[in-house]
Amino acid sequence: KEIEQHERRRAEDEATALTTAYAVLGEPQLRGAHLLELVGRPLVEDDDASLLGVDFLGDVMEVREELASQPENEELGVIRSTNRDRMDALVKELNAAFAAEEIDEARVLVAKLRYLRRIEEEIHEQSEV
């Protein structure tokens, strides 16, 4: 019986690991962060300010202020569309950066994607209300 419990626990752990891996592969920001870890250049929260620059962070603040004002559904849709377009463009740049082994550029792009992903989550939360 102890062996069965051990095997069941191991199977559950493997299933959890596969689910996590699938989620990481399916989300460009998480996938990029994982690849950065694999090449020994992981991204940490403290890196964001030095990597992203004032212009990008200012843009993010503006979008967050718009979201804080509880926009109507139509305006929320425009914000979502713009954010997704920005994310799609960054993913293309990120793929190119990894293909060219430009790890410093990849770090910047993953950091930007992290912020845009948070905006996407905020939009999703507001659209559920």
Secondary structure as UniProt FT lines:
FT   HELIX           2..26
FT   HELIX           28..38
FT   TURN            39..40
FT   TURN            45..46
FT   HELIX           47..68
FT   HELIX           73..99
FT   TURN            100..101
FT   HELIX           103..128
//
